[in-house]
Amino acid sequence: MAAGILNRDRIAASSGAILVLVVLVILMDAMIYGLLIPVFPGYASRLGVDESVIGVVFGVYAVMLLFFSIPMGLLSDRVGRRPLIIAGMLLLALATALFAFSTTVTHLIAARAIQGVSAAATWSAGLALLADTSEPSRLGERMGVALSAVSLGIILGPVVGGLLFEYLGYTATFLIPAVLVALVGIAVLAVPVRAVRQGRPDMLPGGNLLPLAACAVVVVAVSGTYGVVDPYLPVYLHAAFSASPATIGVVFAVLAAAAILAQPAVGRVYDRYGGSRHLIGAGLLVSGVALAAAMQAPSLPLIAAAVFVLGVALSSAMVPVMPILAGIYRGRGSQGAAYGIYNTFYSLGLAAGPFAGAAIVGRWSLSAVFLLQATVLAVIGVFIRLAIGRLHWR
């Protein structure tokens, strides 16, 4: 019995085991998010759902993430990280199973809403747990690895969903992943995590509002770019090059692969050398240049190359923000609040991008959406580079 207790304590003390746990949880969330993409349009048409309702079903996820991330982060500061991660995984399993048995639009919206609440819990608590258990000198690399799991899940989700739907049918497409998610949630119980609780978490740390605002601007700029690219780049590729769905999928796989490769590497560079001024400022500036270059590229291979640079540059801007946020809240027992705020601003940009793009497309051309976003990225990159010099970030 004593040996068993010692072994469990050793696992609890292992930041490597915690990293694997958080990566697995985030990977499952991202996979389930992407699982719906190839399956939903065909199934929705059978329910008589038009395109506007499809947008609502997809958009409600971001809305739930927006409104529940900070409450879930604060709750994880009060009750501990593991209960929130387990609850999030079980909610995700419930939402996925509900998709399997949905027969009305109301069911689909409810399932997507539960999925958004689940993501708010698992992301806020999972990233906070990683910050709690990682040495500050290695946190950038570990956050980069965790974020790369999102890109991997986004690649795998549609592939897995398409294969399950084709060979096993709609119900099995969601039931099998639901069981796997539930098993991951139960497996979290096997990893003893020392609870980090704070009586009254400090959500807005005094004296750090300007650094927090700078982080928020970077997060919104990056997620807003994805919010523009995800819905409108496929439309542009189809209109300008008659690109097939498979070709469009390859371009997005290039974007995801760039993030998978770049995020851990950027984190490692930040841990060893700092350089947030260059990584964040130049990352945003190069992102703007890459996005503009993609609009001027005369062929699909050149667009793919520009998209790869975009993925690397966005990763360069985003990854250093994660350990910087941890540093702002370190010693306050409020890492849950830190990453709840991160999720909130990320979902804000992700939701604002499509709406802003829709307003621009209504007045100007589709390429104007990307060129305007490129300009915004470049301008923010310059200002953030100047601001970081005054904030004295490493």
N, C-alpha and C positions, 0 to 999 in steps of 0.2 A: 504493500500500500504506500509506504513512504517513497519507494522508488517511483511509483506512478505519479505521486504528487510532485516530486522533484522534476520529473520529465515534463509535466504540464507547466511548471514554473519556467523551465528552460524555454519551452515554446513561447510562453507569454513574453519572455524577455527578448526573444529573437525578432529584431526589426525585419529580417529577411522573411520570416513566416508571415508577419503582418503585411509586408509588401505583396506577397503572393495572394493573401486573402483579399486585399483591397483591389488588386488587379483583376482577380477572378470575379469579384462582385461587379466592378465597373464594366468588364467585358460582357458579362451576362446582360446587364442593363442595355448596353449599346447594341448587342445582337438582337435582343427582343425589340428594340426601337426600330431596327432596320428590317426585322422579319416581316413587318406589315407591308413594306413598300411594293414588292412584286405581286402580292396576293390581294391586297385590298381593292384595287380598281375593278378587277373582274367580279369580285364578290359583291362589292357595293352596287354594281349595275344590276345584279340579280335582285337586290333589295329595292331597286328603283331610286337609288341615291344619286342626286346630280352633283356636278363638280363643286358647287358652292358648299354643299354639306360635307364633301370630302375634305375641303379646306378646314372646316370647323373641327372635324374629327382629328385631323393632324395638329391643328393649332391649339386645341384644348390641352395638349401635353405641355406646351411651352407656358400656357397660362397657369397651370397648376404648379409647374416648377418655379415660376415667377413668384407666386403668392405663398408657397409653402417652404421654400428653401431656408429663409431666415428663421421661421418658427421651428423647423426641424433641427437646424444647427444649434439654436439656443436650447432646445430640449435635450440634444445630445450632451451639451455642457452640464445639464442638470442631472440626467439619469445615466450617462455613460454612452459610449459609442456603440458597443455591441448590441444592446437592445434595439437601437434605431436601425442598425444594419440588418438584423434578423427580421424586424418588422417590415423593413423596406423590401427584403427579398420575398417574404410571404405575401405582401401586397402585390408585388410584381407577378408572382405565381398566380394569384387570384385574378389579376387583370388579364393575364395571358389565357387562362382557362375560360374567362368570360368571353374573350374574343372567339374561342372555339364554339361556344354555344349561342352566340348573338344571332337573333332573328329580326331585330329592329334597329333602326338608327340610334334610338335611345340607348340600347345595350352597347353599341359601339362607342358612343360618346362617353358613357359611364366607364367602360373599360379603359379608354385612353386617359380619362381623368385620374383614375386610380393609378395608372402607370406613371403619370406625372407626379403624383404625391409620393409614390414609391421612389422615383428618381431623386426627389428632393431629400428624402431620408437617407438613402444609401450614399449619394454623392457628398452631402454635407458631413455626415458622420464618418464615412470612409476616408475622405481626404483629411479630416481633422484627426482621425486615428493615425494616419500616416505621419502627420506633423507631430503628434504626441510622441511617437515611438522612434523617430529618425533623428540622428545627429544633425544639427544645423549644417555641418560641413558636407553632408551628403543628401540633404533634402531636395536640392534642385534636380539631381539625377533621378531620385526615387519618384518625385512628382512627374518628371518627364516620362518615366516608364509607365506610371499610372495613366497619364493622358494618352500615351500611345495605344493603350488598351481600347480606348474609345474608337480610334481610327481603325484598329483591327476588327472590332466588333461591327463597325459600320460596313466594312468590306464583307465580313462573313455573314451578317444577318440576312441581307437580300439573297445571297447564294443559298444558304441553308433553307430559307423560307421558300424559294423557288423550287428547290429539289424536293422538299417535303410535300409541297402542294401538288407537284406534278406526279409523284409516285404514290403518295399516301392519302391525298385529299385534304380538304380544308380543315376539318376538325383535328386531324392528327398533326397538322402544321403547327397548331398552338398547344395541343395537349402534351405532346412530347417535350417541348421546351418548358412548359409549365411545371412538369414533374422535375426536370433538371434544375430549374430555378429553386424550387422548394427544397431539393436535396442540398443545394449550395447554402440556402438559409439555415438548414439543420446542421450542415457541416461547420458553420460559424460557431456553433455551440462547442465544438471540439477544440477550438483555439481559445484558451483562457486569456482574456484581455484585461489588464489592470484598469479599472474604471478611473476616469478623470472627471471629477465633478466639481462644479463651482456653484456656490449658493446663489449668487446673482451675477451671471455673466455680463461682461462689459462689452456691449455691442458696438459702441462708438467711443473708442479710446481717446481720452483727452490729449491734446498735443500732437495727435497723429491724423487729424482729419485731412490735411493736405496730401500726405502720402497715400491715404486711403482713397481720396478722390482721384489721384493720378492712376492708381491701380484700376479703379472703376472705369476710367476713360479708356485705358488700354484694353481691358476685357471687352467692353462694348464695341470698340473698334474692330477687334478680331472676330468676335461672334457676329457682329453686324455684317462683316464681309462674307462669312459663311451663310448668313441669312439671305444675302444677295446671290451668291454663287449657286447655292443648292437649287433654288427654284428656277433661276433665269439662265444659267449657263446651258442647261440642256435645250432650252428653247432657242437660244442663240445658235448653238451648234447645229441643230436641226434646220433652222431657217437659213443659215449662211453656208452650210456644207452638206445639207441633206444627210446628216449623220444618223446612223441607225441606233436603236437602243443599246446594242452591244458596244458600238463605238463610244457612245456617251458613257457607258459603264466603265470602259477602259480609261477614259480621261479622268473620271472621278476616282478610279482605283489608283491612278498616278498621284492624285492629290493626297489620298489617304496614305499611300506608301511613303510619300515624302515626309508626312507628319510622323509616321511610325519610326522612320530612320532618324529624323532630326530631333525629336523631342528629348529622348534620353541623352543624346550627344550635347545638345544645348544645355541641359541641366548639369551635365558633367563639367562643361566649360565654365558655367556660372559658379559652380561649387569651388573650382580650383582657382579661377582668376577674377571672379566678379564680372565687371564690365557691363552692368545693366544698362548704362547709358548707350553703349554701342549695340548691345543685343536687342534692346527694346526699340530704341529710336531708329537705328538702321533697319531693324526688322520690319517696322511699319512703313518706312520709306521705300524699302525694296519691294514690299508687298504691293504698294501702290504702283510702282514701276512695272512689276510683273503683270498685274491686272490690266494695265493699259497696254502692255505689249501683247497680251493674249487677244485683245480686241483688234490689234493691227496685224496680227499674224496671218499670212496668206494661206496657210495649210494646217491641217489637223496635227501633224507631228510637231510643228512649231508651237501650236497652242498647248499641246501636252507638255512641251518643255517649259513654257511659261507657267503653266499650272504647277509643275513640279517645284519651280523656284518659289511660287506663291506659297505652297505648302511648307517649304523650309523656312521662308521668311516669317510667316504667321506663327510658326512654332517658336522661332527665335524671339518674337515679341511676347508670346504668352507664357512660356515656361518660367522665366525669371520672376514673373509676378507671383507665382505660387509660394516660393520661399520668402519673398518679400512680405506677403500677407501674413505668413506664419510669424515672421519677425515682429511685425506690428503688434500682434496679439500674444506673443510669447510672454509667459509669466503672469498672464491675466486669467488663465483657465478658460479662455474663450475661443479656442480654435474652431469649435463648431460654428460660432457666430462668424468667424473669418470666412469660412468656406460656404456658409449659408449666404453671405454677402456676395461671394464670388459667383455662386450659382445664380443668384438673383440678377446680377448684372449681365452674366452670360446669356441667360434666357431673355433678358430685355433686348439685347442686341439681336439675338436670333429671331425674336418676334418682330422687331422693328424693321429689319432688313427687307422682308417681303412686302410689307405695307408701304415703305418708302419707295421701293422699286415699282410697285403698282402705280403709285402716284406719278412717278417720273415717266413710265411707259405710256401713261395716258396722255402725256403732253409732248414727249420727245421720242426718240428711237430707243430700241432695246440696248444698243451699244452705249447710249448716254448714261444708262444706269451704272454700268461698270466704270465708265470714265469718271463719273462723279464720285463713286466710291473710291476709286484710285486716288483722286484728288484729296478726298477726306483723309485717307490713310497717310498720304505724304505730308499733309499739313500737320496732322496730329503727331506724326513721327518727329517732325522738326521741333514742335513745341514740347513734346515729352522729353526729347533729348536735352533741351535747354532746362526744363524743370528738374530733371534728375540731377543735373549739376548743382542745383540749389538744395535738393533734398539729401544730398550726400549718400545716396545708395551706393553700395559696393559694386 
